[in-house]
Amino acid sequence: MAKPKTLEQLRADKERAETRLAREQHKLERPENRKKYLEKGERQKRTHRPCKSGRHD
């Protein structure tokens, strides 16, 4: 029969699981953010040069 885990072991397991969950959620967000970035890219490229040089004509 397996030895029961101590409270410290359970807390450590919980912390590892929460860290892994956050990492996996971030992995899912990256492609979505990349898609948004690529969709907005053309507009930002057009705006970049006039704003960079200080011309707001």
Secondary structure, 3 states (H helix, E strand, C coil): CCCCCCHHHHHHHHHHHHHHHHHHHHHHHHHHHHHHHHHHHHHHHHHHHHHHHCCCC
